[in-house]
Amino acid sequence: MTRTTYVFVALFFVTTFALALLNKAPAVKQLDVAAAQVEGASGDAKPWLDADAEEPDGTSADAIPEEAGAE
């Protein structure tokens, strides 16, 4: 290998470890508090779990749609 290759390899490892050290600590210290804030800010966090939800046309979300032509 040439001297240029060695320089590039060394720069790659220095950059890799520098980025790893920068991203080592989480930006938020208490993740459960941050998650609660995000969930509270968005309103209802899991609307797909609401069994009593209604569709915009007024029908129940869990109603089985009728097939066309089936009688």
CHARMM internal coordinates of N, CA and C (Angstrom, degrees):
IC EDIT
DIST 1 N 1 CA 1.4607
DIST 1 CA 1 C 1.5252
ANGL 1 N 1 CA 1 C 108.63
DIST 1 C 2 N 1.3026
ANGL 1 CA 1 C 2 N 113.46
DIHE 1 N 1 CA 1 C 2 N 154.15
DIST 2 N 2 CA 1.4568
ANGL 1 C 2 N 2 CA 118.00
DIHE 1 CA 1 C 2 N 2 CA -178.86
DIST 2 CA 2 C 1.5145
ANGL 2 N 2 CA 2 C 110.63
DIHE 1 C 2 N 2 CA 2 C -90.46
DIST 2 C 3 N 1.2952
ANGL 2 CA 2 C 3 N 115.22
DIHE 2 N 2 CA 2 C 3 N 169.94
DIST 3 N 3 CA 1.4617
ANGL 2 C 3 N 3 CA 120.71
DIHE 2 CA 2 C 3 N 3 CA 179.82
DIST 3 CA 3 C 1.5347
ANGL 3 N 3 CA 3 C 110.26
DIHE 2 C 3 N 3 CA 3 C -64.00
DIST 3 C 4 N 1.3118
ANGL 3 CA 3 C 4 N 118.37
DIHE 3 N 3 CA 3 C 4 N -34.53
DIST 4 N 4 CA 1.4645
ANGL 3 C 4 N 4 CA 122.28
DIHE 3 CA 3 C 4 N 4 CA 178.99
DIST 4 CA 4 C 1.5253
ANGL 4 N 4 CA 4 C 110.81
DIHE 3 C 4 N 4 CA 4 C -62.77
DIST 4 C 5 N 1.3162
ANGL 4 CA 4 C 5 N 116.98
DIHE 4 N 4 CA 4 C 5 N -39.99
DIST 5 N 5 CA 1.4620
ANGL 4 C 5 N 5 CA 121.12
DIHE 4 CA 4 C 5 N 5 CA 178.32
DIST 5 CA 5 C 1.5199
ANGL 5 N 5 CA 5 C 110.57
DIHE 4 C 5 N 5 CA 5 C -63.51
DIST 5 C 6 N 1.3205
ANGL 5 CA 5 C 6 N 117.01
DIHE 5 N 5 CA 5 C 6 N -41.85
DIST 6 N 6 CA 1.4629
ANGL 5 C 6 N 6 CA 120.38
DIHE 5 CA 5 C 6 N 6 CA 177.98
DIST 6 CA 6 C 1.5264
ANGL 6 N 6 CA 6 C 111.59
DIHE 5 C 6 N 6 CA 6 C -62.19
DIST 6 C 7 N 1.3148
ANGL 6 CA 6 C 7 N 116.24
DIHE 6 N 6 CA 6 C 7 N -39.63
DIST 7 N 7 CA 1.4689
ANGL 6 C 7 N 7 CA 120.84
DIHE 6 CA 6 C 7 N 7 CA 178.84
DIST 7 CA 7 C 1.5293
ANGL 7 N 7 CA 7 C 109.71
DIHE 6 C 7 N 7 CA 7 C -64.75
DIST 7 C 8 N 1.3144
ANGL 7 CA 7 C 8 N 116.89
DIHE 7 N 7 CA 7 C 8 N -44.14
DIST 8 N 8 CA 1.4699
ANGL 7 C 8 N 8 CA 119.80
DIHE 7 CA 7 C 8 N 8 CA 179.39
DIST 8 CA 8 C 1.5291
ANGL 8 N 8 CA 8 C 111.89
DIHE 7 C 8 N 8 CA 8 C -64.58
DIST 8 C 9 N 1.3075
ANGL 8 CA 8 C 9 N 117.28
DIHE 8 N 8 CA 8 C 9 N -39.84
DIST 9 N 9 CA 1.4657
ANGL 8 C 9 N 9 CA 120.93
DIHE 8 CA 8 C 9 N 9 CA 178.44
DIST 9 CA 9 C 1.5198
ANGL 9 N 9 CA 9 C 110.02
DIHE 8 C 9 N 9 CA 9 C -64.62
DIST 9 C 10 N 1.3071
ANGL 9 CA 9 C 10 N 117.49
DIHE 9 N 9 CA 9 C 10 N -43.69
DIST 10 N 10 CA 1.4664
ANGL 9 C 10 N 10 CA 121.29
DIHE 9 CA 9 C 10 N 10 CA 178.97
DIST 10 CA 10 C 1.5270
ANGL 10 N 10 CA 10 C 110.64
DIHE 9 C 10 N 10 CA 10 C -63.74
DIST 10 C 11 N 1.3176
ANGL 10 CA 10 C 11 N 117.76
DIHE 10 N 10 CA 10 C 11 N -43.67
DIST 11 N 11 CA 1.4710
ANGL 10 C 11 N 11 CA 120.70
DIHE 10 CA 10 C 11 N 11 CA 177.76
DIST 11 CA 11 C 1.5212
ANGL 11 N 11 CA 11 C 111.44
DIHE 10 C 11 N 11 CA 11 C -63.56
DIST 11 C 12 N 1.3233
ANGL 11 CA 11 C 12 N 116.74
DIHE 11 N 11 CA 11 C 12 N -37.45
DIST 12 N 12 CA 1.4635
ANGL 11 C 12 N 12 CA 120.47
DIHE 11 CA 11 C 12 N 12 CA 178.46
DIST 12 CA 12 C 1.5240
ANGL 12 N 12 CA 12 C 110.68
DIHE 11 C 12 N 12 CA 12 C -61.69
DIST 12 C 13 N 1.3417
ANGL 12 CA 12 C 13 N 116.99
DIHE 12 N 12 CA 12 C 13 N -47.80
DIST 13 N 13 CA 1.4606
ANGL 12 C 13 N 13 CA 119.75
DIHE 12 CA 12 C 13 N 13 CA -178.84
DIST 13 CA 13 C 1.5193
ANGL 13 N 13 CA 13 C 112.19
DIHE 12 C 13 N 13 CA 13 C -67.69
DIST 13 C 14 N 1.3219
ANGL 13 CA 13 C 14 N 117.72
DIHE 13 N 13 CA 13 C 14 N -39.39
DIST 14 N 14 CA 1.4629
ANGL 13 C 14 N 14 CA 120.30
DIHE 13 CA 13 C 14 N 14 CA 178.14
DIST 14 CA 14 C 1.5278
ANGL 14 N 14 CA 14 C 109.96
DIHE 13 C 14 N 14 CA 14 C -62.93
DIST 14 C 15 N 1.3264
ANGL 14 CA 14 C 15 N 117.25
DIHE 14 N 14 CA 14 C 15 N -45.02
DIST 15 N 15 CA 1.4599
ANGL 14 C 15 N 15 CA 121.20
DIHE 14 CA 14 C 15 N 15 CA 179.04
DIST 15 CA 15 C 1.5162
ANGL 15 N 15 CA 15 C 111.18
DIHE 14 C 15 N 15 CA 15 C -64.54
DIST 15 C 16 N 1.3314
ANGL 15 CA 15 C 16 N 117.20
DIHE 15 N 15 CA 15 C 16 N -41.78
DIST 16 N 16 CA 1.4661
ANGL 15 C 16 N 16 CA 121.12
DIHE 15 CA 15 C 16 N 16 CA -179.81
DIST 16 CA 16 C 1.5218
ANGL 16 N 16 CA 16 C 111.48
DIHE 15 C 16 N 16 CA 16 C -61.51
DIST 16 C 17 N 1.3228
ANGL 16 CA 16 C 17 N 117.12
DIHE 16 N 16 CA 16 C 17 N -47.52
DIST 17 N 17 CA 1.4627
ANGL 16 C 17 N 17 CA 119.78
DIHE 16 CA 16 C 17 N 17 CA -179.04
DIST 17 CA 17 C 1.5284
ANGL 17 N 17 CA 17 C 111.86
DIHE 16 C 17 N 17 CA 17 C -70.41
DIST 17 C 18 N 1.3298
ANGL 17 CA 17 C 18 N 117.75
DIHE 17 N 17 CA 17 C 18 N -33.19
DIST 18 N 18 CA 1.4637
ANGL 17 C 18 N 18 CA 120.43
DIHE 17 CA 17 C 18 N 18 CA 177.24
DIST 18 CA 18 C 1.5285
ANGL 18 N 18 CA 18 C 110.42
DIHE 17 C 18 N 18 CA 18 C -64.99
DIST 18 C 19 N 1.3278
ANGL 18 CA 18 C 19 N 117.16
DIHE 18 N 18 CA 18 C 19 N -43.63
DIST 19 N 19 CA 1.4695
ANGL 18 C 19 N 19 CA 120.39
DIHE 18 CA 18 C 19 N 19 CA 177.72
DIST 19 CA 19 C 1.5228
ANGL 19 N 19 CA 19 C 111.42
DIHE 18 C 19 N 19 CA 19 C -66.03
DIST 19 C 20 N 1.3208
ANGL 19 CA 19 C 20 N 116.79
DIHE 19 N 19 CA 19 C 20 N -37.04
DIST 20 N 20 CA 1.4646
ANGL 19 C 20 N 20 CA 120.02
DIHE 19 CA 19 C 20 N 20 CA 178.48
DIST 20 CA 20 C 1.5242
ANGL 20 N 20 CA 20 C 110.73
DIHE 19 C 20 N 20 CA 20 C -64.52
DIST 20 C 21 N 1.3042
ANGL 20 CA 20 C 21 N 117.78
DIHE 20 N 20 CA 20 C 21 N -40.47
DIST 21 N 21 CA 1.4662
ANGL 20 C 21 N 21 CA 120.75
DIHE 20 CA 20 C 21 N 21 CA 178.58
DIST 21 CA 21 C 1.5264
ANGL 21 N 21 CA 21 C 111.80
DIHE 20 C 21 N 21 CA 21 C -68.10
DIST 21 C 22 N 1.3203
ANGL 21 CA 21 C 22 N 117.00
DIHE 21 N 21 CA 21 C 22 N -35.79
DIST 22 N 22 CA 1.4656
ANGL 21 C 22 N 22 CA 120.06
DIHE 21 CA 21 C 22 N 22 CA 178.25
DIST 22 CA 22 C 1.5296
ANGL 22 N 22 CA 22 C 111.80
DIHE 21 C 22 N 22 CA 22 C -65.99
DIST 22 C 23 N 1.3292
ANGL 22 CA 22 C 23 N 116.90
DIHE 22 N 22 CA 22 C 23 N -34.58
DIST 23 N 23 CA 1.4619
ANGL 22 C 23 N 23 CA 121.14
DIHE 22 CA 22 C 23 N 23 CA -176.29
DIST 23 CA 23 C 1.5207
ANGL 23 N 23 CA 23 C 113.00
DIHE 22 C 23 N 23 CA 23 C -98.10
DIST 23 C 24 N 1.3119
ANGL 23 CA 23 C 24 N 118.10
DIHE 23 N 23 CA 23 C 24 N 10.36
DIST 24 N 24 CA 1.4620
ANGL 23 C 24 N 24 CA 121.37
DIHE 23 CA 23 C 24 N 24 CA -175.74
DIST 24 CA 24 C 1.5245
ANGL 24 N 24 CA 24 C 113.01
DIHE 23 C 24 N 24 CA 24 C -67.54
DIST 24 C 25 N 1.3084
ANGL 24 CA 24 C 25 N 117.36
DIHE 24 N 24 CA 24 C 25 N -46.35
DIST 25 N 25 CA 1.4660
ANGL 24 C 25 N 25 CA 121.44
DIHE 24 CA 24 C 25 N 25 CA -176.82
DIST 25 CA 25 C 1.5256
ANGL 25 N 25 CA 25 C 109.79
DIHE 24 C 25 N 25 CA 25 C -89.16
DIST 25 C 26 N 1.3445
ANGL 25 CA 25 C 26 N 117.47
DIHE 25 N 25 CA 25 C 26 N 137.80
DIST 26 N 26 CA 1.4626
ANGL 25 C 26 N 26 CA 118.88
DIHE 25 CA 25 C 26 N 26 CA 177.15
DIST 26 CA 26 C 1.5257
ANGL 26 N 26 CA 26 C 110.89
DIHE 25 C 26 N 26 CA 26 C -68.95
DIST 26 C 27 N 1.3101
ANGL 26 CA 26 C 27 N 116.49
DIHE 26 N 26 CA 26 C 27 N 149.15
DIST 27 N 27 CA 1.4618
ANGL 26 C 27 N 27 CA 121.28
DIHE 26 CA 26 C 27 N 27 CA -179.29
DIST 27 CA 27 C 1.5220
ANGL 27 N 27 CA 27 C 110.66
DIHE 26 C 27 N 27 CA 27 C -69.83
DIST 27 C 28 N 1.3298
ANGL 27 CA 27 C 28 N 116.62
DIHE 27 N 27 CA 27 C 28 N -28.96
DIST 28 N 28 CA 1.4609
ANGL 27 C 28 N 28 CA 121.90
DIHE 27 CA 27 C 28 N 28 CA 179.80
DIST 28 CA 28 C 1.5249
ANGL 28 N 28 CA 28 C 107.32
DIHE 27 C 28 N 28 CA 28 C -110.44
DIST 28 C 29 N 1.3225
ANGL 28 CA 28 C 29 N 116.48
DIHE 28 N 28 CA 28 C 29 N 127.23
DIST 29 N 29 CA 1.4637
ANGL 28 C 29 N 29 CA 120.17
DIHE 28 CA 28 C 29 N 29 CA -177.02
DIST 29 CA 29 C 1.5329
ANGL 29 N 29 CA 29 C 112.05
DIHE 28 C 29 N 29 CA 29 C -75.35
DIST 29 C 30 N 1.3400
ANGL 29 CA 29 C 30 N 116.96
DIHE 29 N 29 CA 29 C 30 N -40.46
DIST 30 N 30 CA 1.4655
ANGL 29 C 30 N 30 CA 120.81
DIHE 29 CA 29 C 30 N 30 CA -178.65
DIST 30 CA 30 C 1.5221
ANGL 30 N 30 CA 30 C 108.63
DIHE 29 C 30 N 30 CA 30 C -113.03
DIST 30 C 31 N 1.3169
ANGL 30 CA 30 C 31 N 115.98
DIHE 30 N 30 CA 30 C 31 N 98.37
DIST 31 N 31 CA 1.4556
ANGL 30 C 31 N 31 CA 120.36
DIHE 30 CA 30 C 31 N 31 CA -175.30
DIST 31 CA 31 C 1.5229
ANGL 31 N 31 CA 31 C 112.61
DIHE 30 C 31 N 31 CA 31 C -67.51
DIST 31 C 32 N 1.3416
ANGL 31 CA 31 C 32 N 118.40
DIHE 31 N 31 CA 31 C 32 N -32.38
DIST 32 N 32 CA 1.4544
ANGL 31 C 32 N 32 CA 119.79
DIHE 31 CA 31 C 32 N 32 CA -179.41
DIST 32 CA 32 C 1.5258
ANGL 32 N 32 CA 32 C 111.17
DIHE 31 C 32 N 32 CA 32 C -67.85
DIST 32 C 33 N 1.3251
ANGL 32 CA 32 C 33 N 117.74
DIHE 32 N 32 CA 32 C 33 N -34.99
DIST 33 N 33 CA 1.4662
ANGL 32 C 33 N 33 CA 121.09
DIHE 32 CA 32 C 33 N 33 CA 177.53
DIST 33 CA 33 C 1.5269
ANGL 33 N 33 CA 33 C 109.86
DIHE 32 C 33 N 33 CA 33 C -69.19
DIST 33 C 34 N 1.3313
ANGL 33 CA 33 C 34 N 116.59
DIHE 33 N 33 CA 33 C 34 N -41.68
DIST 34 N 34 CA 1.4608
ANGL 33 C 34 N 34 CA 120.46
DIHE 33 CA 33 C 34 N 34 CA 179.05
DIST 34 CA 34 C 1.5248
ANGL 34 N 34 CA 34 C 110.99
DIHE 33 C 34 N 34 CA 34 C -64.78
DIST 34 C 35 N 1.3227
ANGL 34 CA 34 C 35 N 117.07
DIHE 34 N 34 CA 34 C 35 N -39.52
DIST 35 N 35 CA 1.4632
ANGL 34 C 35 N 35 CA 120.49
DIHE 34 CA 34 C 35 N 35 CA 178.81
DIST 35 CA 35 C 1.5218
ANGL 35 N 35 CA 35 C 111.02
DIHE 34 C 35 N 35 CA 35 C -64.99
DIST 35 C 36 N 1.3253
ANGL 35 CA 35 C 36 N 117.45
DIHE 35 N 35 CA 35 C 36 N -39.17
DIST 36 N 36 CA 1.4585
ANGL 35 C 36 N 36 CA 120.94
DIHE 35 CA 35 C 36 N 36 CA 178.13
DIST 36 CA 36 C 1.5248
ANGL 36 N 36 CA 36 C 110.79
DIHE 35 C 36 N 36 CA 36 C -65.41
DIST 36 C 37 N 1.3264
ANGL 36 CA 36 C 37 N 117.28
DIHE 36 N 36 CA 36 C 37 N -37.74
DIST 37 N 37 CA 1.4580
ANGL 36 C 37 N 37 CA 120.53
DIHE 36 CA 36 C 37 N 37 CA 178.49
DIST 37 CA 37 C 1.5224
ANGL 37 N 37 CA 37 C 110.96
DIHE 36 C 37 N 37 CA 37 C -65.87
DIST 37 C 38 N 1.3255
ANGL 37 CA 37 C 38 N 116.97
DIHE 37 N 37 CA 37 C 38 N -42.88
DIST 38 N 38 CA 1.4597
ANGL 37 C 38 N 38 CA 120.45
DIHE 37 CA 37 C 38 N 38 CA 179.57
DIST 38 CA 38 C 1.5155
ANGL 38 N 38 CA 38 C 110.36
DIHE 37 C 38 N 38 CA 38 C -65.76
DIST 38 C 39 N 1.3319
ANGL 38 CA 38 C 39 N 117.02
DIHE 38 N 38 CA 38 C 39 N -42.02
DIST 39 N 39 CA 1.4618
ANGL 38 C 39 N 39 CA 120.85
DIHE 38 CA 38 C 39 N 39 CA -179.75
DIST 39 CA 39 C 1.5217
ANGL 39 N 39 CA 39 C 110.69
DIHE 38 C 39 N 39 CA 39 C -65.19
DIST 39 C 40 N 1.3203
ANGL 39 CA 39 C 40 N 117.22
DIHE 39 N 39 CA 39 C 40 N -40.50
DIST 40 N 40 CA 1.4616
ANGL 39 C 40 N 40 CA 120.79
DIHE 39 CA 39 C 40 N 40 CA 179.21
DIST 40 CA 40 C 1.5118
ANGL 40 N 40 CA 40 C 112.42
DIHE 39 C 40 N 40 CA 40 C -69.90
DIST 40 C 41 N 1.3196
ANGL 40 CA 40 C 41 N 117.62
DIHE 40 N 40 CA 40 C 41 N -32.04
DIST 41 N 41 CA 1.4638
ANGL 40 C 41 N 41 CA 121.33
DIHE 40 CA 40 C 41 N 41 CA -178.37
DIST 41 CA 41 C 1.5200
ANGL 41 N 41 CA 41 C 111.87
DIHE 40 C 41 N 41 CA 41 C -73.36
DIST 41 C 42 N 1.3257
ANGL 41 CA 41 C 42 N 116.95
DIHE 41 N 41 CA 41 C 42 N -29.05
DIST 42 N 42 CA 1.4627
ANGL 41 C 42 N 42 CA 119.54
DIHE 41 CA 41 C 42 N 42 CA -176.65
DIST 42 CA 42 C 1.5247
ANGL 42 N 42 CA 42 C 112.61
DIHE 41 C 42 N 42 CA 42 C -88.98
DIST 42 C 43 N 1.3015
ANGL 42 CA 42 C 43 N 118.00
DIHE 42 N 42 CA 42 C 43 N 2.07
DIST 43 N 43 CA 1.4637
ANGL 42 C 43 N 43 CA 120.50
DIHE 42 CA 42 C 43 N 43 CA -179.29
DIST 43 CA 43 C 1.5058
ANGL 43 N 43 CA 43 C 110.37
DIHE 42 C 43 N 43 CA 43 C 82.06
DIST 43 C 44 N 1.3220
ANGL 43 CA 43 C 44 N 116.32
DIHE 43 N 43 CA 43 C 44 N -127.16
DIST 44 N 44 CA 1.4646
ANGL 43 C 44 N 44 CA 121.12
DIHE 43 CA 43 C 44 N 44 CA 178.59
DIST 44 CA 44 C 1.5250
ANGL 44 N 44 CA 44 C 108.21
DIHE 43 C 44 N 44 CA 44 C -77.26
DIST 44 C 45 N 1.3223
ANGL 44 CA 44 C 45 N 116.67
DIHE 44 N 44 CA 44 C 45 N 111.16
DIST 45 N 45 CA 1.4584
ANGL 44 C 45 N 45 CA 121.41
DIHE 44 CA 44 C 45 N 45 CA -172.71
DIST 45 CA 45 C 1.5297
ANGL 45 N 45 CA 45 C 112.72
DIHE 44 C 45 N 45 CA 45 C -73.33
DIST 45 C 46 N 1.3287
ANGL 45 CA 45 C 46 N 118.45
DIHE 45 N 45 CA 45 C 46 N -29.05
DIST 46 N 46 CA 1.4657
ANGL 45 C 46 N 46 CA 120.82
DIHE 45 CA 45 C 46 N 46 CA -175.97
DIST 46 CA 46 C 1.5293
ANGL 46 N 46 CA 46 C 110.23
DIHE 45 C 46 N 46 CA 46 C -132.08
DIST 46 C 47 N 1.3142
ANGL 46 CA 46 C 47 N 118.15
DIHE 46 N 46 CA 46 C 47 N 71.32
DIST 47 N 47 CA 1.4647
ANGL 46 C 47 N 47 CA 119.20
DIHE 46 CA 46 C 47 N 47 CA -177.42
DIST 47 CA 47 C 1.5242
ANGL 47 N 47 CA 47 C 112.99
DIHE 46 C 47 N 47 CA 47 C -68.13
DIST 47 C 48 N 1.3348
ANGL 47 CA 47 C 48 N 118.07
DIHE 47 N 47 CA 47 C 48 N -20.76
DIST 48 N 48 CA 1.4649
ANGL 47 C 48 N 48 CA 119.78
DIHE 47 CA 47 C 48 N 48 CA -179.82
DIST 48 CA 48 C 1.5168
ANGL 48 N 48 CA 48 C 112.48
DIHE 47 C 48 N 48 CA 48 C -72.92
DIST 48 C 49 N 1.3439
ANGL 48 CA 48 C 49 N 117.57
DIHE 48 N 48 CA 48 C 49 N -11.66
DIST 49 N 49 CA 1.4548
ANGL 48 C 49 N 49 CA 120.74
DIHE 48 CA 48 C 49 N 49 CA 178.96
DIST 49 CA 49 C 1.5297
ANGL 49 N 49 CA 49 C 112.82
DIHE 48 C 49 N 49 CA 49 C -91.02
DIST 49 C 50 N 1.3137
ANGL 49 CA 49 C 50 N 117.51
DIHE 49 N 49 CA 49 C 50 N -6.90
DIST 50 N 50 CA 1.4523
ANGL 49 C 50 N 50 CA 121.39
DIHE 49 CA 49 C 50 N 50 CA -177.87
DIST 50 CA 50 C 1.5306
ANGL 50 N 50 CA 50 C 109.15
DIHE 49 C 50 N 50 CA 50 C -76.31
DIST 50 C 51 N 1.3192
ANGL 50 CA 50 C 51 N 116.94
DIHE 50 N 50 CA 50 C 51 N 109.65
DIST 51 N 51 CA 1.4643
ANGL 50 C 51 N 51 CA 121.30
DIHE 50 CA 50 C 51 N 51 CA -176.38
DIST 51 CA 51 C 1.5249
ANGL 51 N 51 CA 51 C 112.34
DIHE 50 C 51 N 51 CA 51 C -71.49
DIST 51 C 52 N 1.3322
ANGL 51 CA 51 C 52 N 117.86
DIHE 51 N 51 CA 51 C 52 N -23.88
DIST 52 N 52 CA 1.4552
ANGL 51 C 52 N 52 CA 121.09
DIHE 51 CA 51 C 52 N 52 CA -177.69
DIST 52 CA 52 C 1.5260
ANGL 52 N 52 CA 52 C 112.93
DIHE 51 C 52 N 52 CA 52 C -95.72
DIST 52 C 53 N 1.3121
ANGL 52 CA 52 C 53 N 117.55
DIHE 52 N 52 CA 52 C 53 N 14.44
DIST 53 N 53 CA 1.4620
ANGL 52 C 53 N 53 CA 120.71
DIHE 52 CA 52 C 53 N 53 CA -177.62
DIST 53 CA 53 C 1.5190
ANGL 53 N 53 CA 53 C 110.03
DIHE 52 C 53 N 53 CA 53 C -67.30
DIST 53 C 54 N 1.3112
ANGL 53 CA 53 C 54 N 115.17
DIHE 53 N 53 CA 53 C 54 N 148.25
DIST 54 N 54 CA 1.4604
ANGL 53 C 54 N 54 CA 120.55
DIHE 53 CA 53 C 54 N 54 CA 177.80
DIST 54 CA 54 C 1.5171
ANGL 54 N 54 CA 54 C 109.05
DIHE 53 C 54 N 54 CA 54 C -114.28
DIST 54 C 55 N 1.3096
ANGL 54 CA 54 C 55 N 114.31
DIHE 54 N 54 CA 54 C 55 N 148.16
DIST 55 N 55 CA 1.4496
ANGL 54 C 55 N 55 CA 121.02
DIHE 54 CA 54 C 55 N 55 CA 175.99
DIST 55 CA 55 C 1.5266
ANGL 55 N 55 CA 55 C 108.58
DIHE 54 C 55 N 55 CA 55 C -76.36
DIST 55 C 56 N 1.3415
ANGL 55 CA 55 C 56 N 117.97
DIHE 55 N 55 CA 55 C 56 N 162.95
DIST 56 N 56 CA 1.4679
ANGL 55 C 56 N 56 CA 120.18
DIHE 55 CA 55 C 56 N 56 CA 179.42
DIST 56 CA 56 C 1.5307
ANGL 56 N 56 CA 56 C 114.28
DIHE 55 C 56 N 56 CA 56 C -58.80
DIST 56 C 57 N 1.3445
ANGL 56 CA 56 C 57 N 117.57
DIHE 56 N 56 CA 56 C 57 N -25.58
DIST 57 N 57 CA 1.4619
ANGL 56 C 57 N 57 CA 119.24
DIHE 56 CA 56 C 57 N 57 CA 179.92
DIST 57 CA 57 C 1.5286
ANGL 57 N 57 CA 57 C 112.46
DIHE 56 C 57 N 57 CA 57 C -86.76
DIST 57 C 58 N 1.3454
ANGL 57 CA 57 C 58 N 117.55
DIHE 57 N 57 CA 57 C 58 N 4.15
DIST 58 N 58 CA 1.4561
ANGL 57 C 58 N 58 CA 121.43
DIHE 57 CA 57 C 58 N 58 CA 175.45
DIST 58 CA 58 C 1.5108
ANGL 58 N 58 CA 58 C 114.82
DIHE 57 C 58 N 58 CA 58 C 94.41
DIST 58 C 59 N 1.3192
ANGL 58 CA 58 C 59 N 118.62
DIHE 58 N 58 CA 58 C 59 N -4.76
DIST 59 N 59 CA 1.4639
ANGL 58 C 59 N 59 CA 120.42
DIHE 58 CA 58 C 59 N 59 CA 178.67
DIST 59 CA 59 C 1.5129
ANGL 59 N 59 CA 59 C 109.76
DIHE 58 C 59 N 59 CA 59 C -83.26
DIST 59 C 60 N 1.3014
ANGL 59 CA 59 C 60 N 116.66
DIHE 59 N 59 CA 59 C 60 N 161.36
DIST 60 N 60 CA 1.4565
ANGL 59 C 60 N 60 CA 121.74
DIHE 59 CA 59 C 60 N 60 CA 179.35
DIST 60 CA 60 C 1.5201
ANGL 60 N 60 CA 60 C 109.61
DIHE 59 C 60 N 60 CA 60 C -73.11
DIST 60 C 61 N 1.3430
ANGL 60 CA 60 C 61 N 116.74
DIHE 60 N 60 CA 60 C 61 N 145.75
DIST 61 N 61 CA 1.4615
ANGL 60 C 61 N 61 CA 121.16
DIHE 60 CA 60 C 61 N 61 CA -178.20
DIST 61 CA 61 C 1.5192
ANGL 61 N 61 CA 61 C 111.71
DIHE 60 C 61 N 61 CA 61 C -67.79
DIST 61 C 62 N 1.3289
ANGL 61 CA 61 C 62 N 118.02
DIHE 61 N 61 CA 61 C 62 N -28.52
DIST 62 N 62 CA 1.4569
ANGL 61 C 62 N 62 CA 119.58
DIHE 61 CA 61 C 62 N 62 CA -177.75
DIST 62 CA 62 C 1.5250
ANGL 62 N 62 CA 62 C 112.71
DIHE 61 C 62 N 62 CA 62 C -97.95
DIST 62 C 63 N 1.3146
ANGL 62 CA 62 C 63 N 116.84
DIHE 62 N 62 CA 62 C 63 N 10.14
DIST 63 N 63 CA 1.4756
ANGL 62 C 63 N 63 CA 119.88
DIHE 62 CA 62 C 63 N 63 CA 177.52
DIST 63 CA 63 C 1.5224
ANGL 63 N 63 CA 63 C 109.61
DIHE 62 C 63 N 63 CA 63 C -71.71
DIST 63 C 64 N 1.3200
ANGL 63 CA 63 C 64 N 116.15
DIHE 63 N 63 CA 63 C 64 N 143.10
DIST 64 N 64 CA 1.4618
ANGL 63 C 64 N 64 CA 120.77
DIHE 63 CA 63 C 64 N 64 CA 179.37
DIST 64 CA 64 C 1.5125
ANGL 64 N 64 CA 64 C 108.25
DIHE 63 C 64 N 64 CA 64 C -85.98
DIST 64 C 65 N 1.3334
ANGL 64 CA 64 C 65 N 117.02
DIHE 64 N 64 CA 64 C 65 N 122.88
DIST 65 N 65 CA 1.4689
ANGL 64 C 65 N 65 CA 118.95
DIHE 64 CA 64 C 65 N 65 CA -179.11
DIST 65 CA 65 C 1.5236
ANGL 65 N 65 CA 65 C 110.86
DIHE 64 C 65 N 65 CA 65 C -69.64
DIST 65 C 66 N 1.3206
ANGL 65 CA 65 C 66 N 114.78
DIHE 65 N 65 CA 65 C 66 N 144.63
DIST 66 N 66 CA 1.4644
ANGL 65 C 66 N 66 CA 119.09
DIHE 65 CA 65 C 66 N 66 CA 178.36
DIST 66 CA 66 C 1.5200
ANGL 66 N 66 CA 66 C 109.04
DIHE 65 C 66 N 66 CA 66 C -79.98
DIST 66 C 67 N 1.3385
ANGL 66 CA 66 C 67 N 114.74
DIHE 66 N 66 CA 66 C 67 N 141.51
DIST 67 N 67 CA 1.4459
ANGL 66 C 67 N 67 CA 118.45
DIHE 66 CA 66 C 67 N 67 CA 178.81
DIST 67 CA 67 C 1.5231
ANGL 67 N 67 CA 67 C 109.70
DIHE 66 C 67 N 67 CA 67 C -81.39
DIST 67 C 68 N 1.3174
ANGL 67 CA 67 C 68 N 115.95
DIHE 67 N 67 CA 67 C 68 N 145.29
DIST 68 N 68 CA 1.4592
ANGL 67 C 68 N 68 CA 120.61
DIHE 67 CA 67 C 68 N 68 CA -179.65
DIST 68 CA 68 C 1.5258
ANGL 68 N 68 CA 68 C 109.89
DIHE 67 C 68 N 68 CA 68 C -69.49
DIST 68 C 69 N 1.2951
ANGL 68 CA 68 C 69 N 117.09
DIHE 68 N 68 CA 68 C 69 N 130.98
DIST 69 N 69 CA 1.4543
ANGL 68 C 69 N 69 CA 122.56
DIHE 68 CA 68 C 69 N 69 CA 177.14
DIST 69 CA 69 C 1.5185
ANGL 69 N 69 CA 69 C 114.39
DIHE 68 C 69 N 69 CA 69 C 85.09
DIST 69 C 70 N 1.2959
ANGL 69 CA 69 C 70 N 119.22
DIHE 69 N 69 CA 69 C 70 N -2.52
DIST 70 N 70 CA 1.4710
ANGL 69 C 70 N 70 CA 121.17
DIHE 69 CA 69 C 70 N 70 CA 179.45
DIST 70 CA 70 C 1.5192
ANGL 70 N 70 CA 70 C 109.25
DIHE 69 C 70 N 70 CA 70 C -88.80
DIST 70 C 71 N 1.2928
ANGL 70 CA 70 C 71 N 115.04
DIHE 70 N 70 CA 70 C 71 N 124.46
DIST 71 N 71 CA 1.4721
ANGL 70 C 71 N 71 CA 119.04
DIHE 70 CA 70 C 71 N 71 CA 179.95
DIST 71 CA 71 C 1.5006
ANGL 71 N 71 CA 71 C 111.10
DIHE 70 C 71 N 71 CA 71 C -136.37
END
COOR INIT
IC SEED 1 N 1 CA 1 C
IC BUILD
